[in-house]
Amino acid sequence: MFKKLMKKSGLKASIKRKFPRGSLAVKLCATILVNYKKGDKTFTYGDCFSIRTYDISSGGLCISHPDRLLAGKVLMINSKNNLKKVKCMDCAMLGVINDEFVNKPLLGKVVWATEKRAGIEFFDINDGDKRKLDKLAKTSF
């Protein structure tokens, strides 16, 4: 649709990605953060669920999810080695969550969502995890 509009208008534009993206399927744990404000530590944990990634980059993820996520929701994404809640450690999905993905929980915002997939943009990621995700994205093809 966008390409058709650009062609009709006669404008030339190139869309470039800020971060390299790779196709990689990894199972992770996601928790919705309720009343989260950036820089403020007073929030509550909402529903948690297992997700699977389709595309990864150091800027965000494309995921599948079991229930409809809405744009604007804030998620905490964890791998096996950085789970914080006791409830998560007793989860039946714990054994299938990738333990080498990232070192620290990733905070991201849902920027687009369909019934089964969603795009997550990270807003709190350290340099070590960013390099790790870049490497995974570049080597996944």
N, CA, C and O atoms as CSV, one atom per row, in Angstrom:
chain,resi,resn,atom,element,x,y,z
A,1,MET,N,N,0.821,-1.183,0.000
A,1,MET,CA,C,0.000,0.000,0.000
A,1,MET,C,C,0.874,1.258,0.000
A,1,MET,O,O,0.637,2.179,-0.783
A,2,PHE,N,N,1.865,1.298,0.861
A,2,PHE,CA,C,2.752,2.453,0.952
A,2,PHE,C,C,3.502,2.659,-0.362
A,2,PHE,O,O,3.636,3.785,-0.841
A,3,LYS,N,N,3.989,1.556,-0.939
A,3,LYS,CA,C,4.721,1.662,-2.205
A,3,LYS,C,C,3.837,2.206,-3.316
A,3,LYS,O,O,4.294,2.998,-4.140
A,4,LYS,N,N,2.562,1.784,-3.347
A,4,LYS,CA,C,1.633,2.272,-4.360
A,4,LYS,C,C,1.401,3.772,-4.213
A,4,LYS,O,O,1.384,4.504,-5.203
A,5,LEU,N,N,1.224,4.222,-2.978
A,5,LEU,CA,C,1.032,5.653,-2.741
A,5,LEU,C,C,2.252,6.459,-3.156
A,5,LEU,O,O,2.128,7.526,-3.755
A,6,MET,N,N,3.432,5.941,-2.833
A,6,MET,CA,C,4.660,6.644,-3.212
A,6,MET,C,C,4.794,6.706,-4.725
A,6,MET,O,O,5.224,7.722,-5.271
A,7,LYS,N,N,4.427,5.624,-5.406
A,7,LYS,CA,C,4.528,5.587,-6.867
A,7,LYS,C,C,3.553,6.575,-7.499
A,7,LYS,O,O,3.918,7.280,-8.439
A,8,LYS,N,N,2.317,6.638,-7.001
A,8,LYS,CA,C,1.315,7.557,-7.521
A,8,LYS,C,C,1.715,9.007,-7.305
A,8,LYS,O,O,1.487,9.857,-8.166
A,9,SER,N,N,2.312,9.286,-6.156
A,9,SER,CA,C,2.666,10.672,-5.843
A,9,SER,C,C,3.917,11.143,-6.584
A,9,SER,O,O,4.162,12.343,-6.702
A,10,GLY,N,N,4.702,10.190,-7.081
A,10,GLY,CA,C,5.918,10.551,-7.793
A,10,GLY,C,C,7.108,10.804,-6.887
A,10,GLY,O,O,8.191,11.137,-7.368
A,11,LEU,N,N,6.926,10.653,-5.597
A,11,LEU,CA,C,8.020,10.843,-4.651
A,11,LEU,C,C,8.897,9.604,-4.619
A,11,LEU,O,O,8.421,8.479,-4.772
A,12,LYS,N,N,10.168,9.829,-4.422
A,12,LYS,CA,C,11.088,8.713,-4.275
A,12,LYS,C,C,11.582,8.686,-2.845
A,12,LYS,O,O,12.032,9.693,-2.298
A,13,ALA,N,N,11.489,7.530,-2.266
A,13,ALA,CA,C,11.933,7.384,-0.882
A,13,ALA,C,C,12.496,5.991,-0.692
A,13,ALA,O,O,12.044,5.024,-1.305
A,14,SER,N,N,13.461,5.915,0.146
A,14,SER,CA,C,13.981,4.605,0.500
A,14,SER,C,C,13.844,4.438,2.003
A,14,SER,O,O,14.194,5.326,2.781
A,15,ILE,N,N,13.336,3.297,2.390
A,15,ILE,CA,C,13.156,3.013,3.806
A,15,ILE,C,C,14.300,2.116,4.238
A,15,ILE,O,O,14.469,1.011,3.721
A,16,LYS,N,N,15.074,2.594,5.179
A,16,LYS,CA,C,16.193,1.813,5.695
A,16,LYS,C,C,15.942,1.489,7.152
A,16,LYS,O,O,15.416,2.303,7.911
A,17,ARG,N,N,16.324,0.297,7.518
A,17,ARG,CA,C,16.200,-0.122,8.906
A,17,ARG,C,C,17.367,0.431,9.708
A,17,ARG,O,O,18.485,0.544,9.205
A,18,LYS,N,N,17.094,0.774,10.963
A,18,LYS,CA,C,18.139,1.270,11.843
A,18,LYS,C,C,19.037,0.143,12.336
A,18,LYS,O,O,20.220,0.356,12.599
A,19,PHE,N,N,18.470,-1.066,12.461
A,19,PHE,CA,C,19.192,-2.190,13.037
A,19,PHE,C,C,19.104,-3.393,12.110
A,19,PHE,O,O,18.070,-3.608,11.476
A,20,PRO,N,N,20.182,-4.190,12.018
A,20,PRO,CA,C,20.094,-5.419,11.225
A,20,PRO,C,C,19.062,-6.356,11.840
A,20,PRO,O,O,18.947,-6.450,13.062
A,21,ARG,N,N,18.315,-7.044,10.988
A,21,ARG,CA,C,17.250,-7.917,11.456
A,21,ARG,C,C,17.501,-9.325,10.952
A,21,ARG,O,O,17.943,-9.511,9.818
A,22,GLY,N,N,17.222,-10.316,11.783
A,22,GLY,CA,C,17.396,-11.707,11.395
A,22,GLY,C,C,16.209,-12.540,11.812
A,22,GLY,O,O,15.514,-12.225,12.778
A,23,SER,N,N,15.985,-13.603,11.074
A,23,SER,CA,C,14.891,-14.513,11.368
A,23,SER,C,C,15.390,-15.581,12.336
A,23,SER,O,O,16.280,-16.360,11.994
A,24,LEU,N,N,14.827,-15.622,13.533
A,24,LEU,CA,C,15.268,-16.569,14.548
A,24,LEU,C,C,14.095,-16.905,15.457
A,24,LEU,O,O,13.412,-16.006,15.947
A,25,ALA,N,N,13.861,-18.181,15.684
A,25,ALA,CA,C,12.777,-18.627,16.565
A,25,ALA,C,C,13.360,-18.983,17.929
A,25,ALA,O,O,14.112,-19.949,18.060
A,26,VAL,N,N,13.008,-18.199,18.936
A,26,VAL,CA,C,13.467,-18.410,20.306
A,26,VAL,C,C,12.259,-18.278,21.218
A,26,VAL,O,O,11.452,-17.363,21.047
A,27,LYS,N,N,12.122,-19.174,22.181
A,27,LYS,CA,C,11.042,-19.062,23.160
A,27,LYS,C,C,11.548,-18.267,24.357
A,27,LYS,O,O,12.632,-18.522,24.881
A,28,LEU,N,N,10.730,-17.292,24.778
A,28,LEU,CA,C,11.064,-16.425,25.901
A,28,LEU,C,C,9.833,-16.239,26.783
A,28,LEU,O,O,8.735,-16.673,26.436
A,29,CYS,N,N,10.028,-15.602,27.905
A,29,CYS,CA,C,8.945,-15.292,28.832
A,29,CYS,C,C,8.666,-13.784,28.751
A,29,CYS,O,O,9.595,-12.976,28.747
A,30,ALA,N,N,7.391,-13.416,28.688
A,30,ALA,CA,C,7.012,-12.003,28.646
A,30,ALA,C,C,6.015,-11.709,29.758
A,30,ALA,O,O,5.138,-12.522,30.052
A,31,THR,N,N,6.158,-10.549,30.366
A,31,THR,CA,C,5.253,-10.103,31.421
A,31,THR,C,C,4.776,-8.700,31.077
A,31,THR,O,O,5.584,-7.826,30.763
A,32,ILE,N,N,3.479,-8.486,31.136
A,32,ILE,CA,C,2.928,-7.147,30.908
A,32,ILE,C,C,3.155,-6.325,32.174
A,32,ILE,O,O,2.860,-6.782,33.278
A,33,LEU,N,N,3.674,-5.122,32.011
A,33,LEU,CA,C,3.881,-4.202,33.138
A,33,LEU,C,C,2.734,-3.204,33.163
A,33,LEU,O,O,2.506,-2.489,32.187
A,34,VAL,N,N,2.018,-3.157,34.268
A,34,VAL,CA,C,0.860,-2.280,34.412
A,34,VAL,C,C,1.302,-0.982,35.087
A,34,VAL,O,O,2.074,-1.000,36.046
A,35,ASN,N,N,0.808,0.131,34.579
A,35,ASN,CA,C,1.124,1.471,35.105
A,35,ASN,C,C,2.620,1.764,35.088
A,35,ASN,O,O,3.135,2.394,36.012
A,36,TYR,N,N,3.316,1.320,34.059
A,36,TYR,CA,C,4.759,1.557,33.951
A,36,TYR,C,C,5.011,2.938,33.370
A,36,TYR,O,O,4.420,3.317,32.359
A,37,LYS,N,N,5.892,3.684,34.017
A,37,LYS,CA,C,6.363,4.963,33.491
A,37,LYS,C,C,7.876,4.899,33.461
A,37,LYS,O,O,8.508,4.506,34.442
A,38,LYS,N,N,8.452,5.282,32.346
A,38,LYS,CA,C,9.899,5.195,32.177
A,38,LYS,C,C,10.622,5.959,33.285
A,38,LYS,O,O,10.316,7.118,33.563
A,39,GLY,N,N,11.585,5.285,33.909
A,39,GLY,CA,C,12.354,5.887,34.990
A,39,GLY,C,C,11.714,5.726,36.359
A,39,GLY,O,O,12.367,5.944,37.379
A,40,ASP,N,N,10.443,5.346,36.390
A,40,ASP,CA,C,9.734,5.157,37.655
A,40,ASP,C,C,9.687,3.665,37.970
A,40,ASP,O,O,9.308,2.865,37.115
A,41,LYS,N,N,10.061,3.290,39.170
A,41,LYS,CA,C,10.127,1.878,39.551
A,41,LYS,C,C,8.816,1.370,40.155
A,41,LYS,O,O,8.729,0.205,40.544
A,42,THR,N,N,7.806,2.219,40.238
A,42,THR,CA,C,6.541,1.795,40.824
A,42,THR,C,C,5.592,1.328,39.724
A,42,THR,O,O,4.915,2.135,39.087
A,43,PHE,N,N,5.554,0.031,39.514
A,43,PHE,CA,C,4.640,-0.577,38.562
A,43,PHE,C,C,4.232,-1.927,39.126
A,43,PHE,O,O,4.829,-2.409,40.088
A,44,THR,N,N,3.238,-2.525,38.540
A,44,THR,CA,C,2.816,-3.856,38.976
A,44,THR,C,C,2.948,-4.822,37.811
A,44,THR,O,O,2.828,-4.439,36.647
A,45,TYR,N,N,3.198,-6.091,38.149
A,45,TYR,CA,C,3.289,-7.126,37.137
A,45,TYR,C,C,1.884,-7.564,36.747
A,45,TYR,O,O,1.036,-7.823,37.601
A,46,GLY,N,N,1.657,-7.641,35.445
A,46,GLY,CA,C,0.383,-8.135,34.939
A,46,GLY,C,C,0.524,-9.583,34.509
A,46,GLY,O,O,1.299,-10.337,35.098
A,47,ASP,N,N,-0.216,-9.971,33.493
A,47,ASP,CA,C,-0.176,-11.341,32.979
A,47,ASP,C,C,1.195,-11.669,32.417
A,47,ASP,O,O,1.873,-10.814,31.847
A,48,CYS,N,N,1.591,-12.926,32.588
A,48,CYS,CA,C,2.822,-13.387,31.956
A,48,CYS,C,C,2.494,-14.568,31.051
A,48,CYS,O,O,1.540,-15.307,31.292
A,49,PHE,N,N,3.296,-14.732,30.013
A,49,PHE,CA,C,3.042,-15.775,29.025
A,49,PHE,C,C,4.310,-16.071,28.260
A,49,PHE,O,O,5.263,-15.292,28.292
A,50,SER,N,N,4.319,-17.186,27.580
A,50,SER,CA,C,5.453,-17.585,26.757
A,50,SER,C,C,5.275,-16.994,25.365
A,50,SER,O,O,4.168,-16.980,24.827
A,51,ILE,N,N,6.366,-16.508,24.787
A,51,ILE,CA,C,6.333,-15.967,23.427
A,51,ILE,C,C,7.381,-16.672,22.573
A,51,ILE,O,O,8.316,-17.281,23.093
A,52,ARG,N,N,7.213,-16.580,21.261
A,52,ARG,CA,C,8.209,-17.097,20.327
A,52,ARG,C,C,8.561,-15.975,19.370
A,52,ARG,O,O,7.681,-15.284,18.856
A,53,THR,N,N,9.845,-15.800,19.138
A,53,THR,CA,C,10.274,-14.733,18.239
A,53,THR,C,C,10.253,-15.220,16.794
A,53,THR,O,O,10.477,-16.400,16.524
A,54,TYR,N,N,9.983,-14.308,15.873
A,54,TYR,CA,C,10.102,-14.562,14.435
A,54,TYR,C,C,11.319,-13.834,13.892
A,54,TYR,O,O,12.164,-14.417,13.213
A,55,ASP,N,N,11.390,-12.550,14.207
A,55,ASP,CA,C,12.513,-11.707,13.788
A,55,ASP,C,C,13.102,-11.062,15.027
A,55,ASP,O,O,12.390,-10.717,15.970
A,56,ILE,N,N,14.438,-10.904,15.003
A,56,ILE,CA,C,15.096,-10.228,16.113
A,56,ILE,C,C,16.024,-9.156,15.575
A,56,ILE,O,O,16.545,-9.265,14.465
A,57,SER,N,N,16.222,-8.133,16.365
A,57,SER,CA,C,17.233,-7.107,16.113
A,57,SER,C,C,17.527,-6.462,17.450
A,57,SER,O,O,16.840,-6.725,18.437
A,58,SER,N,N,18.537,-5.625,17.485
A,58,SER,CA,C,18.840,-4.949,18.746
A,58,SER,C,C,17.840,-3.828,19.030
A,58,SER,O,O,17.862,-3.236,20.108
A,59,GLY,N,N,16.971,-3.539,18.075
A,59,GLY,CA,C,15.939,-2.523,18.265
A,59,GLY,C,C,14.610,-3.083,18.717
A,59,GLY,O,O,13.782,-2.357,19.266
A,60,GLY,N,N,14.394,-4.398,18.486
A,60,GLY,CA,C,13.120,-4.979,18.881
A,60,GLY,C,C,12.922,-6.388,18.360
A,60,GLY,O,O,13.840,-7.005,17.820
A,61,LEU,N,N,11.712,-6.883,18.530
A,61,LEU,CA,C,11.366,-8.249,18.159
A,61,LEU,C,C,10.025,-8.282,17.444
A,61,LEU,O,O,9.177,-7.415,17.659
A,62,CYS,N,N,9.836,-9.275,16.600
A,62,CYS,CA,C,8.520,-9.641,16.100
A,62,CYS,C,C,8.205,-10.956,16.790
A,62,CYS,O,O,8.969,-11.914,16.678
A,63,ILE,N,N,7.085,-11.012,17.503
A,63,ILE,CA,C,6.770,-12.184,18.322
A,63,ILE,C,C,5.390,-12.742,17.984
A,63,ILE,O,O,4.540,-12.056,17.416
A,64,SER,N,N,5.199,-13.999,18.349
A,64,SER,CA,C,3.848,-14.558,18.390
A,64,SER,C,C,3.447,-14.572,19.857
A,64,SER,O,O,4.290,-14.719,20.743
A,65,HIS,N,N,2.150,-14.417,20.103
A,65,HIS,CA,C,1.678,-14.384,21.485
A,65,HIS,C,C,0.349,-15.120,21.577
A,65,HIS,O,O,-0.377,-15.218,20.588
A,66,PRO,N,N,0.026,-15.639,22.763
A,66,PRO,CA,C,-1.174,-16.455,22.910
A,66,PRO,C,C,-2.478,-15.660,22.967
A,66,PRO,O,O,-3.551,-16.221,22.742
A,67,ASP,N,N,-2.400,-14.397,23.258
A,67,ASP,CA,C,-3.605,-13.587,23.374
A,67,ASP,C,C,-3.344,-12.257,22.685
A,67,ASP,O,O,-2.194,-11.902,22.425
A,68,ARG,N,N,-4.371,-11.548,22.401
A,68,ARG,CA,C,-4.219,-10.289,21.671
A,68,ARG,C,C,-3.535,-9.228,22.533
A,68,ARG,O,O,-4.019,-8.882,23.611
A,69,LEU,N,N,-2.419,-8.724,22.049
A,69,LEU,CA,C,-1.727,-7.600,22.675
A,69,LEU,C,C,-2.137,-6.334,21.944
A,69,LEU,O,O,-2.343,-6.355,20.731
A,70,LEU,N,N,-2.254,-5.257,22.657
A,70,LEU,CA,C,-2.606,-3.991,22.040
A,70,LEU,C,C,-1.379,-3.094,21.975
A,70,LEU,O,O,-0.496,-3.164,22.830
A,71,ALA,N,N,-1.337,-2.251,20.952
A,71,ALA,CA,C,-0.242,-1.293,20.832
A,71,ALA,C,C,-0.231,-0.395,22.066
A,71,ALA,O,O,-1.278,0.030,22.553
A,72,GLY,N,N,0.962,-0.120,22.554
A,72,GLY,CA,C,1.121,0.727,23.728
A,72,GLY,C,C,1.409,-0.037,25.012
A,72,GLY,O,O,1.881,0.555,25.983
A,73,LYS,N,N,1.138,-1.336,25.039
A,73,LYS,CA,C,1.437,-2.144,26.230
A,73,LYS,C,C,2.946,-2.223,26.419
A,73,LYS,O,O,3.697,-2.267,25.444
A,74,VAL,N,N,3.385,-2.240,27.665
A,74,VAL,CA,C,4.803,-2.358,27.983
A,74,VAL,C,C,5.058,-3.776,28.487
A,74,VAL,O,O,4.336,-4.284,29.345
A,75,LEU,N,N,6.106,-4.411,27.932
A,75,LEU,CA,C,6.442,-5.782,28.290
A,75,LEU,C,C,7.839,-5.858,28.875
A,75,LEU,O,O,8.731,-5.095,28.503
A,76,MET,N,N,8.014,-6.800,29.807
A,76,MET,CA,C,9.334,-7.187,30.281
A,76,MET,C,C,9.587,-8.560,29.685
A,76,MET,O,O,8.814,-9.490,29.912
A,77,ILE,N,N,10.672,-8.694,28.919
A,77,ILE,CA,C,10.990,-9.953,28.247
A,77,ILE,C,C,12.205,-10.563,28.920
A,77,ILE,O,O,13.246,-9.920,29.058
A,78,ASN,N,N,12.059,-11.809,29.335
A,78,ASN,CA,C,13.101,-12.498,30.093
A,78,ASN,C,C,13.505,-13.795,29.418
A,78,ASN,O,O,12.713,-14.434,28.725
A,79,SER,N,N,14.749,-14.164,29.638
A,79,SER,CA,C,15.199,-15.502,29.281
A,79,SER,C,C,15.333,-16.290,30.578
A,79,SER,O,O,15.118,-15.746,31.661
A,80,LYS,N,N,15.679,-17.531,30.475
A,80,LYS,CA,C,15.721,-18.428,31.633
A,80,LYS,C,C,16.662,-17.947,32.742
A,80,LYS,O,O,16.387,-18.153,33.924
A,81,ASN,N,N,17.774,-17.306,32.360
A,81,ASN,CA,C,18.771,-16.937,33.365
A,81,ASN,C,C,18.513,-15.604,34.047
A,81,ASN,O,O,19.314,-15.196,34.888
A,82,ASN,N,N,17.430,-14.905,33.721
A,82,ASN,CA,C,17.204,-13.624,34.399
A,82,ASN,C,C,15.761,-13.452,34.889
A,82,ASN,O,O,15.275,-12.327,35.004
A,83,LEU,N,N,15.091,-14.549,35.174
A,83,LEU,CA,C,13.739,-14.458,35.708
A,83,LEU,C,C,13.773,-13.874,37.112
A,83,LEU,O,O,14.641,-14.229,37.909
A,84,LYS,N,N,12.842,-12.986,37.424
A,84,LYS,CA,C,12.832,-12.283,38.705
A,84,LYS,C,C,11.728,-12.753,39.644
A,84,LYS,O,O,11.915,-12.761,40.861
A,85,LYS,N,N,10.582,-13.145,39.097
A,85,LYS,CA,C,9.455,-13.503,39.946
A,85,LYS,C,C,9.505,-14.976,40.333
A,85,LYS,O,O,9.871,-15.819,39.515
A,86,VAL,N,N,9.141,-15.288,41.566
A,86,VAL,CA,C,9.110,-16.672,42.041
A,86,VAL,C,C,8.116,-17.482,41.214
A,86,VAL,O,O,8.363,-18.647,40.904
A,87,LYS,N,N,6.997,-16.863,40.860
A,87,LYS,CA,C,5.975,-17.521,40.040
A,87,LYS,C,C,6.561,-18.005,38.714
A,87,LYS,O,O,6.202,-19.082,38.238
A,88,CYS,N,N,7.454,-17.226,38.118
A,88,CYS,CA,C,8.063,-17.589,36.836
A,88,CYS,C,C,8.985,-18.803,36.970
A,88,CYS,O,O,9.081,-19.621,36.056
A,89,MET,N,N,9.646,-18.909,38.090
A,89,MET,CA,C,10.583,-20.014,38.285
A,89,MET,C,C,9.870,-21.355,38.426
A,89,MET,O,O,10.473,-22.402,38.190
A,90,ASP,N,N,8.594,-21.335,38.807
A,90,ASP,CA,C,7.801,-22.557,38.922
A,90,ASP,C,C,6.971,-22.838,37.669
A,90,ASP,O,O,6.207,-23.802,37.639
A,91,CYS,N,N,7.114,-22.009,36.640
A,91,CYS,CA,C,6.309,-22.128,35.421
A,91,CYS,C,C,6.659,-23.399,34.644
A,91,CYS,O,O,7.825,-23.789,34.575
A,92,ALA,N,N,5.658,-24.031,34.070
A,92,ALA,CA,C,5.868,-25.254,33.279
A,92,ALA,C,C,6.666,-24.971,32.009
A,92,ALA,O,O,7.305,-25.880,31.477
A,93,MET,N,N,6.647,-23.745,31.514
A,93,MET,CA,C,7.361,-23.381,30.284
A,93,MET,C,C,8.835,-23.086,30.531
A,93,MET,O,O,9.585,-22.881,29.577
A,94,LEU,N,N,9.264,-23.060,31.780
A,94,LEU,CA,C,10.634,-22.674,32.118
A,94,LEU,C,C,11.680,-23.516,31.405
A,94,LEU,O,O,12.723,-22.992,31.014
A,95,GLY,N,N,11.430,-24.792,31.228
A,95,GLY,CA,C,12.416,-25.665,30.608
A,95,GLY,C,C,12.675,-25.389,29.144
A,95,GLY,O,O,13.731,-25.762,28.632
A,96,VAL,N,N,11.733,-24.737,28.442
A,96,VAL,CA,C,11.915,-24.517,27.007
A,96,VAL,C,C,12.356,-23.094,26.671
A,96,VAL,O,O,12.547,-22.766,25.500
A,97,ILE,N,N,12.518,-22.254,27.677
A,97,ILE,CA,C,12.942,-20.874,27.442
A,97,ILE,C,C,14.443,-20.833,27.205
A,97,ILE,O,O,15.203,-21.427,27.969
A,98,ASN,N,N,14.877,-20.148,26.167
A,98,ASN,CA,C,16.284,-20.057,25.818
A,98,ASN,C,C,17.056,-19.356,26.930
A,98,ASN,O,O,16.659,-18.280,27.378
A,99,ASP,N,N,18.162,-19.961,27.379
A,99,ASP,CA,C,18.919,-19.383,28.497
A,99,ASP,C,C,20.144,-18.598,28.057
A,99,ASP,O,O,20.868,-18.088,28.912
A,100,GLU,N,N,20.404,-18.481,26.777
A,100,GLU,CA,C,21.579,-17.736,26.306
A,100,GLU,C,C,21.190,-16.501,25.502
A,100,GLU,O,O,22.022,-15.968,24.768
A,101,PHE,N,N,19.994,-16.049,25.614
A,101,PHE,CA,C,19.509,-14.961,24.772
A,101,PHE,C,C,20.032,-13.602,25.217
A,101,PHE,O,O,20.722,-12.929,24.450
A,102,VAL,N,N,19.721,-13.189,26.426
A,102,VAL,CA,C,20.181,-11.896,26.946
A,102,VAL,C,C,20.557,-12.041,28.420
A,102,VAL,O,O,20.190,-13.021,29.067
A,103,ASN,N,N,21.281,-11.071,28.938
A,103,ASN,CA,C,21.739,-11.104,30.329
A,103,ASN,C,C,20.767,-10.434,31.296
A,103,ASN,O,O,20.730,-10.790,32.474
A,104,LYS,N,N,20.001,-9.492,30.829
A,104,LYS,CA,C,19.155,-8.660,31.671
A,104,LYS,C,C,17.748,-8.645,31.070
A,104,LYS,O,O,17.606,-8.765,29.853
A,105,PRO,N,N,16.708,-8.501,31.893
A,105,PRO,CA,C,15.363,-8.380,31.312
A,105,PRO,C,C,15.300,-7.194,30.348
A,105,PRO,O,O,15.859,-6.132,30.620
A,106,LEU,N,N,14.621,-7.386,29.232
A,106,LEU,CA,C,14.466,-6.328,28.244
A,106,LEU,C,C,13.107,-5.673,28.407
A,106,LEU,O,O,12.100,-6.365,28.557
A,107,LEU,N,N,13.066,-4.361,28.378
A,107,LEU,CA,C,11.806,-3.641,28.435
A,107,LEU,C,C,11.475,-3.145,27.040
A,107,LEU,O,O,12.316,-2.560,26.358
A,108,GLY,N,N,10.245,-3.386,26.626
A,108,GLY,CA,C,9.835,-2.972,25.293
A,108,GLY,C,C,8.377,-2.574,25.262
A,108,GLY,O,O,7.595,-2.899,26.155
A,109,LYS,N,N,8.042,-1.866,24.211
A,109,LYS,CA,C,6.680,-1.386,24.022
A,109,LYS,C,C,6.118,-2.022,22.768
A,109,LYS,O,O,6.816,-2.125,21.759
A,110,VAL,N,N,4.866,-2.450,22.814
A,110,VAL,CA,C,4.200,-3.005,21.640
A,110,VAL,C,C,3.892,-1.837,20.706
A,110,VAL,O,O,3.133,-0.937,21.065
A,111,VAL,N,N,4.488,-1.850,19.495
A,111,VAL,CA,C,4.275,-0.757,18.548
A,111,VAL,C,C,3.243,-1.112,17.483
A,111,VAL,O,O,2.623,-0.221,16.902
A,112,TRP,N,N,3.053,-2.388,17.223
A,112,TRP,CA,C,1.973,-2.847,16.345
A,112,TRP,C,C,1.560,-4.237,16.797
A,112,TRP,O,O,2.352,-4.970,17.389
A,113,ALA,N,N,0.335,-4.588,16.516
A,113,ALA,CA,C,-0.147,-5.902,16.946
A,113,ALA,C,C,-1.271,-6.382,16.046
A,113,ALA,O,O,-2.108,-5.599,15.596
A,114,THR,N,N,-1.273,-7.688,15.793
A,114,THR,CA,C,-2.387,-8.361,15.142
A,114,THR,C,C,-2.897,-9.399,16.142
A,114,THR,O,O,-2.475,-9.416,17.298
A,115,GLU,N,N,-3.799,-10.253,15.693
A,115,GLU,CA,C,-4.377,-11.234,16.605
A,115,GLU,C,C,-3.347,-12.210,17.162
A,115,GLU,O,O,-3.468,-12.638,18.310
A,116,LYS,N,N,-2.332,-12.573,16.367
A,116,LYS,CA,C,-1.360,-13.577,16.800
A,116,LYS,C,C,0.082,-13.067,16.886
A,116,LYS,O,O,0.917,-13.704,17.527
A,117,ARG,N,N,0.386,-11.940,16.256
A,117,ARG,CA,C,1.759,-11.421,16.254
A,117,ARG,C,C,1.799,-9.985,16.738
A,117,ARG,O,O,0.795,-9.273,16.720
A,118,ALA,N,N,2.993,-9.571,17.175
A,118,ALA,CA,C,3.173,-8.198,17.630
A,118,ALA,C,C,4.613,-7.764,17.402
A,118,ALA,O,O,5.529,-8.587,17.396
A,119,GLY,N,N,4.799,-6.480,17.217
A,119,GLY,CA,C,6.128,-5.888,17.093
A,119,GLY,C,C,6.480,-5.165,18.373
A,119,GLY,O,O,5.724,-4.321,18.853
A,120,ILE,N,N,7.644,-5.506,18.925
A,120,ILE,CA,C,8.093,-4.922,20.186
A,120,ILE,C,C,9.310,-4.055,19.920
A,120,ILE,O,O,10.259,-4.501,19.276
A,121,GLU,N,N,9.292,-2.827,20.406
A,121,GLU,CA,C,10.444,-1.928,20.297
A,121,GLU,C,C,11.068,-1.785,21.674
A,121,GLU,O,O,10.393,-1.414,22.634
A,122,PHE,N,N,12.370,-2.082,21.771
A,122,PHE,CA,C,13.059,-1.979,23.053
A,122,PHE,C,C,13.304,-0.519,23.404
A,122,PHE,O,O,13.598,0.298,22.531
A,123,PHE,N,N,13.178,-0.193,24.701
A,123,PHE,CA,C,13.559,1.146,25.134
A,123,PHE,C,C,14.519,1.109,26.313
A,123,PHE,O,O,14.969,2.157,26.776
A,124,ASP,N,N,14.836,-0.073,26.799
A,124,ASP,CA,C,15.829,-0.198,27.871
A,124,ASP,C,C,16.662,-1.444,27.592
A,124,ASP,O,O,16.273,-2.555,27.951
A,125,ILE,N,N,17.809,-1.249,26.949
A,125,ILE,CA,C,18.683,-2.368,26.600
A,125,ILE,C,C,20.122,-1.922,26.784
A,125,ILE,O,O,20.506,-0.846,26.327
A,126,ASN,N,N,20.929,-2.755,27.459
A,126,ASN,CA,C,22.322,-2.364,27.677
A,126,ASN,C,C,23.174,-2.710,26.452
A,126,ASN,O,O,22.732,-3.448,25.571
A,127,ASP,N,N,24.379,-2.180,26.402
A,127,ASP,CA,C,25.238,-2.361,25.223
A,127,ASP,C,C,25.624,-3.814,24.987
A,127,ASP,O,O,25.703,-4.249,23.838
A,128,GLY,N,N,25.866,-4.572,26.049
A,128,GLY,CA,C,26.233,-5.977,25.904
A,128,GLY,C,C,25.126,-6.790,25.256
A,128,GLY,O,O,25.387,-7.603,24.370
A,129,ASP,N,N,23.881,-6.573,25.697
A,129,ASP,CA,C,22.736,-7.275,25.104
A,129,ASP,C,C,22.480,-6.804,23.676
A,129,ASP,O,O,22.080,-7.592,22.819
A,130,LYS,N,N,22.712,-5.518,23.422
A,130,LYS,CA,C,22.539,-4.992,22.065
A,130,LYS,C,C,23.515,-5.666,21.101
A,130,LYS,O,O,23.136,-6.040,19.991
A,131,ARG,N,N,24.777,-5.821,21.526
A,131,ARG,CA,C,25.773,-6.495,20.680
A,131,ARG,C,C,25.405,-7.962,20.467
A,131,ARG,O,O,25.555,-8.491,19.365
A,132,LYS,N,N,24.922,-8.616,21.526
A,132,LYS,CA,C,24.524,-10.024,21.428
A,132,LYS,C,C,23.372,-10.201,20.435
A,132,LYS,O,O,23.386,-11.128,19.626
A,133,LEU,N,N,22.372,-9.309,20.497
A,133,LEU,CA,C,21.242,-9.383,19.576
A,133,LEU,C,C,21.655,-9.053,18.143
A,133,LEU,O,O,21.165,-9.669,17.196
A,134,ASP,N,N,22.560,-8.079,17.984
A,134,ASP,CA,C,23.085,-7.770,16.648
A,134,ASP,C,C,23.780,-8.990,16.040
A,134,ASP,O,O,23.584,-9.312,14.868
A,135,LYS,N,N,24.578,-9.651,16.843
A,135,LYS,CA,C,25.296,-10.831,16.367
A,135,LYS,C,C,24.342,-11.945,15.978
A,135,LYS,O,O,24.520,-12.582,14.940
A,136,LEU,N,N,23.318,-12.190,16.815
A,136,LEU,CA,C,22.303,-13.195,16.501
A,136,LEU,C,C,21.552,-12.843,15.213
A,136,LEU,O,O,21.288,-13.714,14.385
A,137,ALA,N,N,21.215,-11.572,15.053
A,137,ALA,CA,C,20.469,-11.140,13.857
A,137,ALA,C,C,21.306,-11.330,12.595
A,137,ALA,O,O,20.795,-11.777,11.568
A,138,LYS,N,N,22.579,-10.994,12.670
A,138,LYS,CA,C,23.450,-11.087,11.478
A,138,LYS,C,C,23.776,-12.528,11.110
A,138,LYS,O,O,23.987,-12.826,9.934
A,139,THR,N,N,23.821,-13.423,12.083
A,139,THR,CA,C,24.202,-14.806,11.803
A,139,THR,C,C,23.023,-15.743,11.618
A,139,THR,O,O,23.217,-16.931,11.363
A,140,SER,N,N,21.790,-15.226,11.743
A,140,SER,CA,C,20.620,-16.116,11.691
A,140,SER,C,C,20.174,-16.460,10.284
A,140,SER,O,O,19.351,-17.360,10.120
A,141,PHE,N,N,20.676,-15.788,9.265
A,141,PHE,CA,C,20.242,-16.097,7.898
A,141,PHE,C,C,21.002,-17.225,7.303
A,141,PHE,O,O,20.752,-17.602,6.158
